[in-house]
Amino acid sequence: MHGTSGSFKNIHPRVPLRANVHETGRRRRMRSIKTSTGVTVVLNGDLLAIMEVLYHEVTARHELERSFDDMNTEIANLIDQMTAPELRKYLQEALFVNTITYENQRAAAYIKRVGGRPKKTKTRAAVRQSGPDVKAVRPIR
């Protein structure tokens, strides 16, 4: 293995990439695409990184005043620049992330329904200590 430098390379193990016919003996560079505002997005399989760029470039840049069409247009712009294998890779990652989110929401709903939080009711002792309920006492006429 070759020596590595830089924090990312030191933390994460090297993953061998298939060499291009013209790049035998050299590592392939990660391909990148650009947003409509010119921000570079490296296509390394990290769906969260793309979501972060979309948030900053569409939502935050417009101070949270963005529409469905704004986000949809930017996503379409990124998709148009991807190859079929890249699209498959990101679709797989998106389905995985959404499946986990869906499972977590279902589990939370089940736990709430089955074990749910008890309703806040006063015990008899607490009612006696606090005195009569003002709403329950009729006004004197």
N, CA and C of each residue as an Amber inpcrd file, in Angstrom:
protein
   423
   0.8400000  -1.2030000   0.0000000   0.0000000   0.0000000   0.0000000
   0.8660000   1.2400000   0.0000000   0.3950000   2.2570000  -0.6120000
   1.1070000   3.5210000  -0.6490000   0.8640000   4.2680000   0.6410000
   1.7870000   5.1160000   1.0300000   1.5950000   5.9460000   2.2150000
   0.4970000   6.9570000   1.9530000  -0.2060000   7.3240000   2.9870000
  -1.2800000   8.3030000   2.8190000  -1.0240000   9.4830000   3.7260000
  -1.5360000  10.6100000   3.3400000  -1.4760000  11.7880000   4.1900000
  -2.8150000  12.4860000   4.1120000  -3.0840000  13.2880000   5.0940000
  -4.3790000  13.9620000   5.1390000  -5.3060000  13.2270000   6.0740000
  -6.1400000  13.9710000   6.7840000  -6.9730000  13.3600000   7.8190000
  -7.9910000  12.3830000   7.2580000  -8.6100000  12.6770000   6.1300000
  -9.6320000  11.7810000   5.5870000  -9.0220000  10.4360000   5.2300000
  -7.8940000  10.4560000   4.5590000  -7.2510000   9.2120000   4.1450000
  -6.7570000   8.4190000   5.3410000  -6.3350000   9.0910000   6.3990000
  -5.8460000   8.3850000   7.5810000  -6.9700000   7.7390000   8.3760000
  -8.1400000   8.3300000   8.3630000  -9.2620000   7.8140000   9.1390000
  -9.9620000   6.6770000   8.4050000 -10.1720000   6.8300000   7.1220000
 -10.9420000   5.8630000   6.3450000 -10.0180000   4.9400000   5.5700000
 -10.3000000   3.6380000   5.5760000  -9.4570000   2.7100000   4.8230000
  -9.5750000   2.9810000   3.3300000  -8.5090000   2.6790000   2.6350000
  -8.5070000   2.8710000   1.1870000  -9.3520000   1.8040000   0.5290000
 -10.1610000   2.2210000  -0.3880000 -11.0120000   1.3050000  -1.1240000
 -10.4600000   1.2180000  -2.5390000 -10.0860000   0.0150000  -2.9850000
  -9.5380000  -0.0760000  -4.3340000 -10.6020000   0.2480000  -5.3780000
 -10.2490000   1.0640000  -6.3210000 -11.1460000   1.4370000  -7.3980000
 -10.6800000   0.7420000  -8.6670000 -11.6170000   0.3650000  -9.5170000
 -11.2460000  -0.2420000 -10.7910000 -10.4970000   0.7850000 -11.6270000
  -9.3900000   0.3880000 -12.1480000  -8.5930000   1.3090000 -12.9640000
  -9.1880000   1.4250000 -14.3560000  -9.2360000   2.6150000 -14.8480000
  -9.6510000   2.8690000 -16.2130000  -8.5420000   2.3390000 -17.1230000
  -8.8590000   1.9260000 -18.3340000  -7.8640000   1.3760000 -19.2520000
  -6.7050000   2.3550000 -19.4350000  -7.0060000   3.6370000 -19.4810000
  -5.9790000   4.6520000 -19.7010000  -5.2820000   5.0700000 -18.4120000
  -5.7340000   4.5940000 -17.2630000  -5.1720000   5.0020000 -15.9850000
  -4.5380000   3.8410000 -15.2390000  -4.0810000   2.8190000 -15.9240000
  -3.4970000   1.6620000 -15.2780000  -2.3480000   2.1170000 -14.3900000
  -2.3790000   1.6660000 -13.1380000  -1.3410000   2.0280000 -12.1840000
  -1.6290000   3.3040000 -11.4180000  -2.6720000   4.0150000 -11.7840000
  -3.0300000   5.2420000 -11.0650000  -4.4380000   5.1290000 -10.5330000
  -4.6880000   5.8060000  -9.4350000  -6.0390000   5.8540000  -8.8790000
  -6.9190000   6.7630000  -9.6920000  -8.1720000   6.3530000  -9.8720000
  -9.1320000   7.2040000 -10.5750000  -9.5400000   8.3500000  -9.6810000
  -9.7240000   9.4960000 -10.2660000 -10.2210000  10.6470000  -9.5140000
 -11.7280000  10.5430000  -9.4100000 -12.2630000  11.0020000  -8.2980000
 -13.7100000  11.0450000  -8.1390000 -14.2640000  12.0860000  -9.1030000
 -15.3190000  11.7110000  -9.7750000 -15.9740000  12.6360000 -10.6870000
 -16.7620000  13.6590000  -9.8900000 -16.9320000  14.8240000 -10.4280000
 -17.7280000  15.8400000  -9.7360000 -18.6810000  16.4940000 -10.7250000
 -19.7350000  17.0540000 -10.1660000 -20.7350000  17.7800000 -10.9370000
 -20.9250000  19.1310000 -10.2720000 -21.7000000  20.0100000 -10.8910000
 -21.9040000  21.3480000 -10.3280000 -23.3900000  21.6700000 -10.1860000
 -23.6950000  22.4310000  -9.1470000 -25.0560000  22.9320000  -8.9760000
 -25.2690000  24.0690000  -9.9660000 -26.4790000  24.5350000 -10.0720000
 -26.7710000  25.6460000 -10.9840000 -26.0820000  26.9370000 -10.5400000
 -25.6640000  27.0020000  -9.2700000 -24.9490000  28.1800000  -8.7640000
 -23.4390000  28.0060000  -8.8630000 -22.9850000  26.8380000  -9.3800000
 -21.5540000  26.6320000  -9.5900000 -20.8170000  25.9080000  -8.4820000
 -21.5270000  25.4440000  -7.4640000 -20.8820000  24.7220000  -6.3670000
 -20.5790000  23.2970000  -6.8200000 -19.3510000  22.8400000  -6.5540000
 -18.9140000  21.5080000  -6.9560000 -19.4200000  20.4570000  -5.9820000
 -19.9340000  19.3580000  -6.5200000 -20.4000000  18.2190000  -5.7280000
 -19.5990000  17.0050000  -6.1850000 -18.8230000  16.4310000  -5.2570000
 -18.0240000  15.2550000  -5.5780000 -18.9340000  14.0250000  -5.4940000
 -18.8980000  13.1960000  -6.5230000 -19.7330000  11.9930000  -6.5670000
 -18.9570000  10.8190000  -5.9690000 -18.9940000  10.7390000  -4.6440000
 -18.2740000   9.6730000  -3.9370000 -19.2290000   8.7060000  -3.2350000
 -20.5150000   8.7880000  -3.5510000 -21.4960000   7.8870000  -2.9540000
 -22.1200000   8.4160000  -1.6760000 -21.7450000   9.6060000  -1.2510000
 -22.2410000  10.1760000   0.0040000 -23.5110000  10.9850000  -0.2540000
 -24.6560000  10.3360000  -0.0610000 -25.9480000  10.9900000  -0.2850000
 -26.1350000  12.1870000   0.6380000 -25.6990000  12.0600000   1.8810000
 -25.8420000  13.1450000   2.8450000 -25.1180000  14.4120000   2.3740000
 -23.9690000  14.2410000   1.7270000 -23.2220000  15.3990000   1.2170000
 -24.0370000  16.1310000   0.1510000 -24.6980000  15.3730000  -0.7150000
 -25.5370000  16.0060000  -1.7430000 -26.7230000  16.7020000  -1.1030000
 -27.3290000  16.0760000  -0.1120000 -28.4650000  16.7000000   0.5840000
 -28.0210000  17.9910000   1.2780000 -26.8260000  17.9850000   1.8410000
 -26.2890000  19.1730000   2.5100000 -26.0830000  20.3100000   1.5040000
 -25.5290000  19.9900000   0.3420000 -25.3320000  21.0080000  -0.7020000
 -26.6860000  21.5450000  -1.1600000 -27.6510000  20.6590000  -1.3680000
 -28.9820000  21.1110000  -1.7750000 -29.5850000  22.0450000  -0.7340000
 -29.4330000  21.6970000   0.5350000 -29.9700000  22.5580000   1.5960000
 -29.3210000  23.9470000   1.5290000 -27.9900000  23.9790000   1.4680000
 -27.2910000  25.2690000   1.4720000 -27.5680000  26.0900000   0.2160000
 -27.5970000  25.4280000  -0.9350000 -27.7430000  26.1540000  -2.1930000
 -29.1780000  26.5260000  -2.5350000 -30.1380000  25.7740000  -2.0570000
 -31.5300000  26.0740000  -2.4070000 -32.2700000  26.6860000  -1.2210000
 -32.2270000  26.0350000  -0.0790000 -33.0070000  26.4910000   1.0690000
 -32.3480000  27.6600000   1.7950000 -31.1170000  27.4860000   2.2490000
 -30.4530000  28.5370000   3.0320000 -30.1540000  29.7710000   2.1830000
 -29.7300000  29.5480000   0.9510000 -29.4050000  30.6830000   0.0720000
 -30.6270000  31.5800000  -0.1340000 -31.8040000  30.9900000  -0.1570000
 -33.0380000  31.7640000  -0.3380000 -33.7060000  32.0760000   0.9950000
 -32.9440000  31.9720000   2.0870000 -33.4240000  32.2880000   3.4370000
 -34.7300000  31.5740000   3.7510000 -34.7460000  30.2630000   3.4880000
 -35.8700000  29.3750000   3.7550000 -37.0990000  29.6740000   2.8960000
 -36.9820000  30.6090000   1.9630000 -38.0860000  30.9560000   1.0680000
 -37.8730000  30.2700000  -0.2760000 -38.0460000  28.9860000  -0.3110000
 -37.8880000  28.2430000  -1.5540000 -39.1510000  27.4340000  -1.7880000
 -39.3560000  27.0880000  -3.0280000 -40.5540000  26.3360000  -3.3700000
 -40.1860000  24.9010000  -3.7280000 -41.2010000  24.0910000  -3.8860000
 -41.0180000  22.7270000  -4.3490000 -40.3040000  22.7400000  -5.6970000
 -40.7160000  23.6420000  -6.5710000 -40.1210000  23.7290000  -7.9110000
 -38.6460000  24.0990000  -7.8640000 -38.2590000  24.9930000  -6.9460000
 -36.8490000  25.3660000  -6.8160000 -36.0010000  24.1370000  -6.4900000
 -36.4300000  23.3700000  -5.5050000 -35.6750000  22.1900000  -5.0930000
 -35.7060000  21.1380000  -6.1960000 -36.8590000  20.9230000  -6.7880000
 -37.0030000  19.9260000  -7.8450000 -36.1110000  20.2600000  -9.0410000
 -36.0250000  21.5290000  -9.4050000 -35.1950000  21.9630000 -10.5200000
 -33.7230000  21.7010000 -10.2410000 -33.2890000  21.9980000  -9.0250000
 -31.8720000  21.7790000  -8.6750000 -31.5370000  20.2950000  -8.6340000
 -32.4360000  19.4880000  -8.1010000 -32.2160000  18.0390000  -8.0830000
 -32.1300000  17.5150000  -9.5190000 -33.0280000  17.9730000 -10.3920000
 -33.0090000  17.5520000 -11.7960000 -31.7030000  17.9670000 -12.4690000
 -31.1980000  19.1460000 -12.1270000 -29.9210000  19.6160000 -12.6690000
 -28.7930000  18.6540000 -12.2900000 -28.7510000  18.2270000 -11.0310000
 -27.7010000  17.3010000 -10.5900000 -27.8620000  15.9350000 -11.2540000
 -29.0860000  15.4510000 -11.3210000 -29.3570000  14.1430000 -11.9380000
 -28.9520000  14.1250000 -13.4040000 -29.2130000  15.2130000 -14.1210000
 -28.8760000  15.2870000 -15.5400000 -27.3780000  15.1310000 -15.7940000
 -26.5510000  15.4220000 -14.7940000 -25.1020000  15.3360000 -14.9480000
 -24.5340000  13.9780000 -14.5420000 -25.3720000  13.1000000 -13.9810000
 -24.9020000  11.8000000 -13.5000000 -25.0150000  10.7290000 -14.5750000
 -24.1180000   9.7610000 -14.4870000 -24.1770000   8.6030000 -15.3820000
 -25.1530000   7.5840000 -14.7980000 -25.5270000   6.5860000 -15.5990000
 -26.4540000   5.5520000 -15.1280000 -25.9110000   4.8120000 -13.8930000
 -24.6390000   4.4020000 -13.8560000 -24.1380000   3.7370000 -12.6340000
 -24.1670000   4.6540000 -11.4050000 -23.8820000   5.9360000 -11.5970000
 -23.9380000   6.8810000 -10.4770000 -25.3670000   7.0280000  -9.9730000
 -26.3010000   7.1120000 -10.9080000 -27.7140000   7.2170000 -10.5220000
 -28.1540000   5.9900000  -9.7280000 -27.7560000   4.7920000 -10.1790000
 -28.1080000   3.5700000  -9.4520000 -27.5330000   3.5860000  -8.0400000
 -26.2880000   4.0360000  -7.9220000 -25.6150000   4.0890000  -6.6170000
 -26.3620000   5.0110000  -5.6570000 -26.7350000   6.2000000  -6.1460000
 -27.4320000   7.1610000  -5.2900000 -28.8750000   6.7580000  -5.0270000
 -29.5220000   6.1100000  -5.9830000 -30.8790000   5.6020000  -5.7500000
 -30.8470000   4.5470000  -4.6570000 -29.8850000   3.6570000  -4.7100000
 -29.7670000   2.6260000  -3.6820000 -29.5640000   3.2560000  -2.3030000
 -28.6980000   4.2370000  -2.2170000 -28.4470000   4.9210000  -0.9500000
 -29.6970000   5.6540000  -0.4640000 -30.4150000   6.3150000  -1.3840000
 -31.6330000   7.0520000  -1.0150000 -32.7080000   6.0960000  -0.5060000
 -32.8710000   4.9650000  -1.1740000 -33.8580000   3.9780000  -0.7240000
 -33.4860000   3.4220000   0.6420000 -32.2130000   3.1750000   0.8760000
 -31.7660000   2.6810000   2.1730000 -32.0750000   3.6920000   3.2700000
 -31.6870000   4.9350000   3.0620000 -31.9120000   5.9790000   4.0720000
 -33.4060000   6.1520000   4.3400000 -34.2120000   6.1780000   3.2900000
 -35.6540000   6.3570000   3.4670000 -36.3010000   5.1500000   4.1260000
 -35.8090000   3.9550000   3.8420000 -36.3510000   2.7590000   4.4920000
 -36.0750000   2.7790000   5.9850000 -34.8730000   3.1590000   6.3700000
 -34.5260000   3.2530000   7.7880000 -35.3840000   4.3120000   8.4780000
 -35.5600000   5.4490000   7.8300000 -36.4020000   6.5170000   8.3910000
 -37.8410000   6.0260000   8.5650000 -38.3540000   5.3480000   7.5520000
 -39.7140000   4.8090000   7.6020000 -39.8550000   3.8010000   8.7390000
 -38.8810000   2.8950000   8.8650000 -38.9280000   1.8990000   9.9350000
 -38.9040000   2.5690000  11.3040000 -38.0880000   3.5990000  11.4630000
 -38.0160000   4.3100000  12.7410000 -39.3300000   5.0090000  13.0750000
 -39.9690000   5.5940000  12.0650000 -41.2590000   6.2460000  12.2930000
 -42.3270000   5.2260000  12.6650000 -42.3260000   4.0830000  11.9990000
 -43.2910000   3.0230000  12.3250000 -43.0670000   2.5040000  13.7370000
 -41.8080000   2.2890000  14.1070000 -41.4940000   1.7950000  15.4500000
 -41.9170000   2.8070000  16.5120000 -41.6760000   4.0830000  16.2600000
 -42.0710000   5.1270000  17.2110000 -43.5850000   5.1690000  17.3730000
 -44.3210000   5.0470000  16.2800000 -45.7860000   5.0490000  16.3490000
 -46.2880000   3.8260000  17.1170000 -45.6700000   2.6760000  16.8950000
 -46.0670000   1.4530000  17.5960000 -45.7960000   1.5780000  19.0910000
 -44.6290000   2.0700000  19.4440000 -44.2820000   2.2390000  20.8580000
 -45.2240000   3.2270000  21.5260000 -45.5530000   4.2850000  20.8290000
 -46.4740000   5.2800000  21.3830000 -47.8610000   4.6780000  21.5890000
 -48.2990000   3.8560000  20.6230000 -49.6230000   3.2450000  20.7130000
 -49.6770000   2.1820000  21.8060000 -48.6560000   1.3620000  21.8960000
 -48.6540000   0.2550000  22.8580000 -48.2720000   0.7170000  24.2510000
 -47.1290000   1.3400000  24.3500000 -46.6290000   1.7170000  25.6670000
 -46.8870000   3.1560000  25.9920000 -47.3890000   3.8670000  25.0660000
 -47.6630000   5.2870000  25.1390000 -47.4280000   5.9610000  26.4660000
 -47.3220000   7.2200000  26.3960000 -47.1410000   8.0110000  27.6090000
 -48.4640000   8.0690000  28.3530000 -48.4220000   7.8580000  29.6580000
 -49.6720000   7.9440000  30.4150000 -50.1910000   9.3850000  30.4160000
 -51.5090000   9.5040000  30.4090000 -52.1090000  10.8320000  30.4500000
 -51.8340000  11.4400000  31.8070000 -51.6320000  12.7290000  31.7990000
 -51.3670000  13.4250000  33.0560000 -52.6830000  13.6120000  33.7930000
 -52.8820000  12.8440000  34.8450000 -54.0680000  12.9830000  35.6840000
 -53.6140000  13.1800000  37.1160000 -54.3730000  13.9440000  37.8340000
 -54.0290000  14.1880000  39.2310000 -54.5260000  13.0390000  40.0860000
 -53.7130000  12.6930000  41.0590000 -54.1580000  11.6830000  42.0210000
 -55.1410000  12.3450000  42.9810000 -55.8720000  11.5520000  43.7120000
 -56.8290000  12.1260000  44.6690000 -56.1300000  13.0070000  45.6920000
 -54.9630000  12.5760000  46.1380000 -54.2260000  13.3630000  47.1320000
 -53.8200000  14.7170000  46.5510000 -53.4000000  14.7280000  45.2990000
 -52.9940000  15.9820000  44.6690000 -54.1820000  16.9090000  44.4990000
 -55.3620000  16.3430000  44.1970000 -56.5640000  17.1490000  44.0480000
 -56.9290000  17.7790000  45.3900000 -56.8610000  16.9880000  46.4800000
 -57.2000000  17.5160000  47.8050000 -56.2430000  18.6210000  48.2220000
 -54.9530000  18.4690000  47.8970000 -53.9670000  19.4760000  48.2960000
 -54.1400000  20.7700000  47.5140000 -54.5430000  20.6820000  46.2760000
 -54.6500000  21.8830000  45.4580000 -55.9630000  22.6220000  45.6950000
 -56.8930000  21.9970000  46.3480000 -58.1720000  22.6410000  46.6090000
 -59.1570000  22.3510000  45.5050000 -60.3180000  22.9420000  45.5700000
 -61.3640000  22.6670000  44.5760000 -60.9970000  23.2440000  43.2170000
 -61.4830000  22.5600000  42.2120000 -61.2910000  23.0240000  40.8480000
 -62.1950000  24.2250000  40.6340000 -61.6210000  25.3700000  40.2870000
 -62.3720000  26.6070000  40.1690000 -63.4380000  26.4980000  39.0850000
 -63.1670000  25.8020000  38.0190000 -64.1340000  25.6530000  36.9430000
 -65.3210000  24.7950000  37.3580000 -65.0880000  23.8560000  38.2870000
 -66.1440000  22.9450000  38.6970000 -67.0800000  23.6060000  39.7070000
 -66.6430000  24.6420000  40.3800000 -67.4780000  25.3070000  41.3900000
 -68.3540000  26.3280000  40.6810000 -69.6700000  26.2180000  40.9660000
 -70.6240000  27.1530000  40.3610000 -70.5710000  28.4840000  41.0870000
 -70.6820000  29.5320000  40.3190000 -70.7000000  30.8500000  40.9880000
 -71.9810000  31.0230000  41.8130000 -71.9000000  31.7300000  42.9030000
 -73.0440000  31.9940000  43.7610000 -73.8280000  33.1540000  43.1680000
 -75.1770000  32.9640000  43.1360000 -76.0060000  34.0270000  42.5550000
 -76.8080000  34.7160000  43.5880000
